[in-house]
Amino acid sequence: MNNTSQTDWARIDAMSNEDIDTSDSPPLSEEFFTRAQLRMPQSAITMQVQVDPETFAWFQAQGETASKCL
């Protein structure tokens, strides 16, 4: 399975807010904001799992970002 993105990220990064086409997005009315509710995500939980030494070594080899998962 190939999940390689076909997105031209360099072009997206170079765009300014004015370059973004929002013509298909309806305007947000005062009623929308009156009825809107702020929803905050729940706090993360901490859990402990056991992994075998090879799995632990693999995560460590992936670098700092993956090691934070441990």
Biopython code that builds the backbone (N, CA, C, O; Angstrom):
import numpy as np
from Bio.PDB.StructureBuilder import StructureBuilder

atoms = [
    (1, "MET", "N", (0.839, -1.169, 0.000)),
    (1, "MET", "CA", (0.000, 0.000, 0.000)),
    (1, "MET", "C", (0.890, 1.240, 0.000)),
    (1, "MET", "O", (1.804, 1.349, 0.817)),
    (2, "ASN", "N", (0.628, 2.167, -0.907)),
    (2, "ASN", "CA", (1.434, 3.365, -1.035)),
    (2, "ASN", "C", (0.620, 4.566, -0.559)),
    (2, "ASN", "O", (-0.382, 4.922, -1.179)),
    (3, "ASN", "N", (1.048, 5.191, 0.537)),
    (3, "ASN", "CA", (0.353, 6.354, 1.082)),
    (3, "ASN", "C", (1.107, 7.649, 0.807)),
    (3, "ASN", "O", (0.984, 8.606, 1.572)),
    (4, "THR", "N", (1.883, 7.697, -0.266)),
    (4, "THR", "CA", (2.651, 8.884, -0.588)),
    (4, "THR", "C", (1.709, 10.002, -1.013)),
    (4, "THR", "O", (0.863, 9.810, -1.887)),
    (5, "SER", "N", (1.853, 11.152, -0.403)),
    (5, "SER", "CA", (1.001, 12.299, -0.697)),
    (5, "SER", "C", (1.298, 12.843, -2.081)),
    (5, "SER", "O", (2.459, 12.916, -2.484)),
    (6, "GLN", "N", (0.276, 13.221, -2.804)),
    (6, "GLN", "CA", (0.421, 13.857, -4.113)),
    (6, "GLN", "C", (0.326, 15.378, -3.983)),
    (6, "GLN", "O", (0.337, 16.087, -4.990)),
    (7, "THR", "N", (0.233, 15.879, -2.758)),
    (7, "THR", "CA", (0.100, 17.305, -2.512)),
    (7, "THR", "C", (1.408, 18.032, -2.804)),
    (7, "THR", "O", (2.482, 17.565, -2.425)),
    (8, "ASP", "N", (1.315, 19.162, -3.468)),
    (8, "ASP", "CA", (2.476, 19.998, -3.746)),
    (8, "ASP", "C", (2.682, 20.904, -2.527)),
    (8, "ASP", "O", (2.235, 22.051, -2.520)),
    (9, "TRP", "N", (3.352, 20.392, -1.514)),
    (9, "TRP", "CA", (3.508, 21.109, -0.249)),
    (9, "TRP", "C", (4.302, 22.397, -0.407)),
    (9, "TRP", "O", (4.049, 23.359, 0.319)),
    (10, "ALA", "N", (5.247, 22.446, -1.327)),
    (10, "ALA", "CA", (6.016, 23.676, -1.542)),
    (10, "ALA", "C", (5.088, 24.787, -2.029)),
    (10, "ALA", "O", (5.216, 25.933, -1.598)),
    (11, "ARG", "N", (4.155, 24.459, -2.924)),
    (11, "ARG", "CA", (3.204, 25.447, -3.424)),
    (11, "ARG", "C", (2.275, 25.901, -2.297)),
    (11, "ARG", "O", (1.981, 27.091, -2.179)),
    (12, "ILE", "N", (1.813, 24.959, -1.468)),
    (12, "ILE", "CA", (0.929, 25.291, -0.349)),
    (12, "ILE", "C", (1.657, 26.202, 0.636)),
    (12, "ILE", "O", (1.096, 27.199, 1.091)),
    (13, "ASP", "N", (2.887, 25.869, 0.963)),
    (13, "ASP", "CA", (3.666, 26.682, 1.913)),
    (13, "ASP", "C", (3.896, 28.096, 1.389)),
    (13, "ASP", "O", (3.989, 29.041, 2.173)),
    (14, "ALA", "N", (3.990, 28.248, 0.068)),
    (14, "ALA", "CA", (4.262, 29.552, -0.520)),
    (14, "ALA", "C", (3.007, 30.422, -0.620)),
    (14, "ALA", "O", (3.107, 31.618, -0.897)),
    (15, "MET", "N", (1.834, 29.837, -0.399)),
    (15, "MET", "CA", (0.584, 30.596, -0.537)),
    (15, "MET", "C", (0.382, 31.553, 0.632)),
    (15, "MET", "O", (0.751, 31.263, 1.770)),
    (16, "SER", "N", (-0.217, 32.704, 0.319)),
    (16, "SER", "CA", (-0.621, 33.636, 1.373)),
    (16, "SER", "C", (-2.107, 33.396, 1.643)),
    (16, "SER", "O", (-2.755, 32.660, 0.899)),
    (17, "ASN", "N", (-2.647, 33.999, 2.680)),
    (17, "ASN", "CA", (-4.070, 33.847, 2.979)),
    (17, "ASN", "C", (-4.933, 34.334, 1.818)),
    (17, "ASN", "O", (-5.994, 33.766, 1.560)),
    (18, "GLU", "N", (-4.495, 35.377, 1.115)),
    (18, "GLU", "CA", (-5.252, 35.921, -0.006)),
    (18, "GLU", "C", (-5.303, 34.949, -1.177)),
    (18, "GLU", "O", (-6.216, 35.025, -1.998)),
    (19, "ASP", "N", (-4.337, 34.036, -1.269)),
    (19, "ASP", "CA", (-4.288, 33.068, -2.370)),
    (19, "ASP", "C", (-5.266, 31.910, -2.188)),
    (19, "ASP", "O", (-5.526, 31.171, -3.138)),
    (20, "ILE", "N", (-5.799, 31.745, -1.007)),
    (20, "ILE", "CA", (-6.662, 30.597, -0.712)),
    (20, "ILE", "C", (-8.069, 30.882, -1.214)),
    (20, "ILE", "O", (-8.662, 31.903, -0.865)),
    (21, "ASP", "N", (-8.607, 29.975, -2.038)),
    (21, "ASP", "CA", (-9.954, 30.123, -2.599)),
    (21, "ASP", "C", (-10.975, 29.631, -1.575)),
    (21, "ASP", "O", (-11.073, 28.434, -1.306)),
    (22, "THR", "N", (-11.719, 30.555, -1.019)),
    (22, "THR", "CA", (-12.766, 30.199, -0.042)),
    (22, "THR", "C", (-14.158, 30.415, -0.620)),
    (22, "THR", "O", (-15.131, 30.505, 0.129)),
    (23, "SER", "N", (-14.266, 30.501, -1.956)),
    (23, "SER", "CA", (-15.537, 30.810, -2.597)),
    (23, "SER", "C", (-16.608, 29.746, -2.334)),
    (23, "SER", "O", (-17.799, 30.051, -2.400)),
    (24, "ASP", "N", (-16.213, 28.516, -2.040)),
    (24, "ASP", "CA", (-17.216, 27.478, -1.787)),
    (24, "ASP", "C", (-17.562, 27.357, -0.299)),
    (24, "ASP", "O", (-18.327, 26.471, 0.083)),
    (25, "SER", "N", (-17.018, 28.221, 0.530)),
    (25, "SER", "CA", (-17.320, 28.219, 1.963)),
    (25, "SER", "C", (-18.367, 29.289, 2.250)),
    (25, "SER", "O", (-18.164, 30.459, 1.925)),
    (26, "PRO", "N", (-19.489, 28.893, 2.860)),
    (26, "PRO", "CA", (-20.513, 29.900, 3.141)),
    (26, "PRO", "C", (-20.039, 30.873, 4.219)),
    (26, "PRO", "O", (-19.247, 30.499, 5.085)),
    (27, "PRO", "N", (-20.515, 32.119, 4.175)),
    (27, "PRO", "CA", (-20.138, 33.068, 5.220)),
    (27, "PRO", "C", (-20.739, 32.644, 6.561)),
    (27, "PRO", "O", (-21.815, 32.046, 6.605)),
    (28, "LEU", "N", (-20.043, 32.954, 7.640)),
    (28, "LEU", "CA", (-20.534, 32.610, 8.970)),
    (28, "LEU", "C", (-21.333, 33.780, 9.521)),
    (28, "LEU", "O", (-20.828, 34.898, 9.622)),
    (29, "SER", "N", (-22.583, 33.514, 9.877)),
    (29, "SER", "CA", (-23.485, 34.562, 10.342)),
    (29, "SER", "C", (-23.349, 34.779, 11.846)),
    (29, "SER", "O", (-22.685, 34.009, 12.542)),
    (30, "GLU", "N", (-23.988, 35.839, 12.332)),
    (30, "GLU", "CA", (-24.032, 36.086, 13.775)),
    (30, "GLU", "C", (-24.735, 34.929, 14.480)),
    (30, "GLU", "O", (-24.361, 34.563, 15.595)),
    (31, "GLU", "N", (-25.749, 34.354, 13.838)),
    (31, "GLU", "CA", (-26.465, 33.215, 14.434)),
    (31, "GLU", "C", (-25.515, 32.041, 14.659)),
    (31, "GLU", "O", (-25.596, 31.352, 15.676)),
    (32, "PHE", "N", (-24.624, 31.822, 13.712)),
    (32, "PHE", "CA", (-23.648, 30.744, 13.865)),
    (32, "PHE", "C", (-22.839, 30.939, 15.142)),
    (32, "PHE", "O", (-22.687, 30.015, 15.941)),
    (33, "PHE", "N", (-22.322, 32.157, 15.324)),
    (33, "PHE", "CA", (-21.482, 32.413, 16.487)),
    (33, "PHE", "C", (-22.293, 32.424, 17.777)),
    (33, "PHE", "O", (-21.765, 32.087, 18.836)),
    (34, "THR", "N", (-23.567, 32.805, 17.707)),
    (34, "THR", "CA", (-24.443, 32.778, 18.888)),
    (34, "THR", "C", (-24.671, 31.343, 19.352)),
    (34, "THR", "O", (-24.712, 31.066, 20.551)),
    (35, "ARG", "N", (-24.819, 30.440, 18.395)),
    (35, "ARG", "CA", (-25.102, 29.040, 18.716)),
    (35, "ARG", "C", (-23.847, 28.195, 18.919)),
    (35, "ARG", "O", (-23.928, 27.074, 19.422)),
    (36, "ALA", "N", (-22.691, 28.726, 18.532)),
    (36, "ALA", "CA", (-21.445, 27.954, 18.613)),
    (36, "ALA", "C", (-21.099, 27.632, 20.066)),
    (36, "ALA", "O", (-21.356, 28.424, 20.972)),
    (37, "GLN", "N", (-20.517, 26.466, 20.264)),
    (37, "GLN", "CA", (-20.079, 26.038, 21.592)),
    (37, "GLN", "C", (-18.593, 25.709, 21.541)),
    (37, "GLN", "O", (-18.127, 25.033, 20.623)),
    (38, "LEU", "N", (-17.862, 26.189, 22.526)),
    (38, "LEU", "CA", (-16.445, 25.870, 22.627)),
    (38, "LEU", "C", (-16.310, 24.467, 23.204)),
    (38, "LEU", "O", (-16.848, 24.173, 24.271)),
    (39, "ARG", "N", (-15.610, 23.627, 22.514)),
    (39, "ARG", "CA", (-15.375, 22.256, 22.987)),
    (39, "ARG", "C", (-13.876, 22.047, 23.117)),
    (39, "ARG", "O", (-13.133, 22.104, 22.137)),
    (40, "MET", "N", (-13.455, 21.809, 24.330)),
    (40, "MET", "CA", (-12.044, 21.579, 24.600)),
    (40, "MET", "C", (-11.798, 20.071, 24.682)),
    (40, "MET", "O", (-12.625, 19.337, 25.224)),
    (41, "PRO", "N", (-10.672, 19.607, 24.148)),
    (41, "PRO", "CA", (-10.376, 18.172, 24.249)),
    (41, "PRO", "C", (-10.121, 17.788, 25.700)),
    (41, "PRO", "O", (-9.653, 18.590, 26.509)),
    (42, "GLN", "N", (-10.442, 16.542, 25.999)),
    (42, "GLN", "CA", (-10.171, 16.045, 27.342)),
    (42, "GLN", "C", (-8.666, 15.937, 27.550)),
    (42, "GLN", "O", (-7.901, 15.804, 26.596)),
    (43, "SER", "N", (-8.264, 15.996, 28.788)),
    (43, "SER", "CA", (-6.847, 15.849, 29.107)),
    (43, "SER", "C", (-6.367, 14.469, 28.689)),
    (43, "SER", "O", (-7.115, 13.492, 28.730)),
    (44, "ALA", "N", (-5.125, 14.409, 28.293)),
    (44, "ALA", "CA", (-4.533, 13.139, 27.918)),
    (44, "ALA", "C", (-4.407, 12.247, 29.158)),
    (44, "ALA", "O", (-4.288, 12.734, 30.283)),
    (45, "ILE", "N", (-4.436, 10.971, 28.931)),
    (45, "ILE", "CA", (-4.246, 10.039, 30.032)),
    (45, "ILE", "C", (-2.836, 9.475, 29.970)),
    (45, "ILE", "O", (-2.207, 9.451, 28.912)),
    (46, "THR", "N", (-2.361, 9.035, 31.092)),
    (46, "THR", "CA", (-1.061, 8.376, 31.155)),
    (46, "THR", "C", (-1.320, 6.896, 31.402)),
    (46, "THR", "O", (-2.110, 6.520, 32.268)),
    (47, "MET", "N", (-0.640, 6.073, 30.623)),
    (47, "MET", "CA", (-0.800, 4.631, 30.815)),
    (47, "MET", "C", (0.557, 3.961, 30.681)),
    (47, "MET", "O", (1.502, 4.516, 30.119)),
    (48, "GLN", "N", (0.617, 2.790, 31.199)),
    (48, "GLN", "CA", (1.872, 2.059, 31.179)),
    (48, "GLN", "C", (1.651, 0.737, 30.456)),
    (48, "GLN", "O", (0.707, 0.007, 30.761)),
    (49, "VAL", "N", (2.523, 0.431, 29.497)),
    (49, "VAL", "CA", (2.465, -0.844, 28.786)),
    (49, "VAL", "C", (3.863, -1.435, 28.751)),
    (49, "VAL", "O", (4.863, -0.719, 28.804)),
    (50, "GLN", "N", (3.908, -2.719, 28.663)),
    (50, "GLN", "CA", (5.202, -3.388, 28.561)),
    (50, "GLN", "C", (5.460, -3.723, 27.099)),
    (50, "GLN", "O", (4.567, -4.191, 26.393)),
    (51, "VAL", "N", (6.687, -3.479, 26.651)),
    (51, "VAL", "CA", (7.093, -3.835, 25.294)),
    (51, "VAL", "C", (8.390, -4.621, 25.376)),
    (51, "VAL", "O", (9.164, -4.478, 26.323)),
    (52, "ASP", "N", (8.609, -5.442, 24.380)),
    (52, "ASP", "CA", (9.836, -6.232, 24.388)),
    (52, "ASP", "C", (11.019, -5.320, 24.036)),
    (52, "ASP", "O", (10.831, -4.250, 23.457)),
    (53, "PRO", "N", (12.225, -5.744, 24.385)),
    (53, "PRO", "CA", (13.412, -4.899, 24.166)),
    (53, "PRO", "C", (13.624, -4.485, 22.714)),
    (53, "PRO", "O", (14.104, -3.381, 22.458)),
    (54, "GLU", "N", (13.276, -5.352, 21.753)),
    (54, "GLU", "CA", (13.467, -4.993, 20.341)),
    (54, "GLU", "C", (12.533, -3.852, 19.933)),
    (54, "GLU", "O", (12.932, -2.956, 19.190)),
    (55, "THR", "N", (11.310, -3.886, 20.412)),
    (55, "THR", "CA", (10.355, -2.817, 20.105)),
    (55, "THR", "C", (10.817, -1.511, 20.729)),
    (55, "THR", "O", (10.766, -0.463, 20.086)),
    (56, "PHE", "N", (11.264, -1.566, 21.964)),
    (56, "PHE", "CA", (11.760, -0.379, 22.645)),
    (56, "PHE", "C", (12.953, 0.206, 21.895)),
    (56, "PHE", "O", (13.037, 1.422, 21.717)),
    (57, "ALA", "N", (13.862, -0.639, 21.461)),
    (57, "ALA", "CA", (15.043, -0.190, 20.724)),
    (57, "ALA", "C", (14.630, 0.451, 19.400)),
    (57, "ALA", "O", (15.226, 1.445, 18.986)),
    (58, "TRP", "N", (13.618, -0.105, 18.731)),
    (58, "TRP", "CA", (13.139, 0.467, 17.473)),
    (58, "TRP", "C", (12.627, 1.892, 17.697)),
    (58, "TRP", "O", (12.972, 2.799, 16.939)),
    (59, "PHE", "N", (11.803, 2.094, 18.736)),
    (59, "PHE", "CA", (11.301, 3.434, 19.022)),
    (59, "PHE", "C", (12.448, 4.399, 19.319)),
    (59, "PHE", "O", (12.443, 5.536, 18.847)),
    (60, "GLN", "N", (13.408, 3.957, 20.085)),
    (60, "GLN", "CA", (14.542, 4.828, 20.397)),
    (60, "GLN", "C", (15.318, 5.194, 19.134)),
    (60, "GLN", "O", (15.811, 6.314, 19.009)),
    (61, "ALA", "N", (15.424, 4.256, 18.205)),
    (61, "ALA", "CA", (16.172, 4.498, 16.971)),
    (61, "ALA", "C", (15.450, 5.480, 16.046)),
    (61, "ALA", "O", (16.070, 6.036, 15.139)),
    (62, "GLN", "N", (14.162, 5.700, 16.259)),
    (62, "GLN", "CA", (13.396, 6.610, 15.395)),
    (62, "GLN", "C", (13.647, 8.081, 15.721)),
    (62, "GLN", "O", (13.282, 8.962, 14.942)),
    (63, "GLY", "N", (14.257, 8.342, 16.845)),
    (63, "GLY", "CA", (14.569, 9.717, 17.193)),
    (63, "GLY", "C", (13.683, 10.252, 18.290)),
    (63, "GLY", "O", (12.874, 9.528, 18.869)),
    (64, "GLU", "N", (13.847, 11.531, 18.568)),
    (64, "GLU", "CA", (13.209, 12.172, 19.720)),
    (64, "GLU", "C", (11.685, 12.131, 19.645)),
    (64, "GLU", "O", (11.033, 11.849, 20.650)),
    (65, "THR", "N", (11.102, 12.405, 18.478)),
    (65, "THR", "CA", (9.641, 12.458, 18.362)),
    (65, "THR", "C", (9.016, 11.112, 18.700)),
    (65, "THR", "O", (8.052, 11.058, 19.463)),
    (66, "ALA", "N", (9.539, 10.036, 18.153)),
    (66, "ALA", "CA", (8.974, 8.718, 18.421)),
    (66, "ALA", "C", (9.242, 8.300, 19.864)),
    (66, "ALA", "O", (8.420, 7.615, 20.472)),
    (67, "SER", "N", (10.378, 8.702, 20.414)),
    (67, "SER", "CA", (10.690, 8.317, 21.788)),
    (67, "SER", "C", (9.758, 8.962, 22.778)),
    (67, "SER", "O", (9.565, 8.429, 23.870)),
    (68, "LYS", "N", (9.159, 10.117, 22.429)),
    (68, "LYS", "CA", (8.188, 10.758, 23.323)),
    (68, "LYS", "C", (6.936, 9.914, 23.468)),
    (68, "LYS", "O", (6.184, 10.081, 24.428)),
    (69, "CYS", "N", (6.705, 9.014, 22.530)),
    (69, "CYS", "CA", (5.546, 8.120, 22.603)),
    (69, "CYS", "C", (5.722, 7.091, 23.708)),
    (69, "CYS", "O", (4.754, 6.479, 24.158)),
    (70, "LEU", "N", (6.935, 6.907, 24.133)),
    (70, "LEU", "CA", (7.199, 5.877, 25.121)),
    (70, "LEU", "C", (6.952, 6.386, 26.488)),
    (70, "LEU", "O", (7.123, 5.651, 27.461)),
]
sb = StructureBuilder()
sb.init_structure("model")
sb.init_model(0)
sb.init_chain("A")
sb.init_seg("    ")
for serial, (resi, resn, name, xyz) in enumerate(atoms, 1):
    if name == "N":
        sb.init_residue(resn, " ", resi, " ")
    sb.init_atom(name, np.array(xyz, "f"), 0.0, 1.0, " ", f" {name:<3s}", serial, name[0])
structure = sb.get_structure()
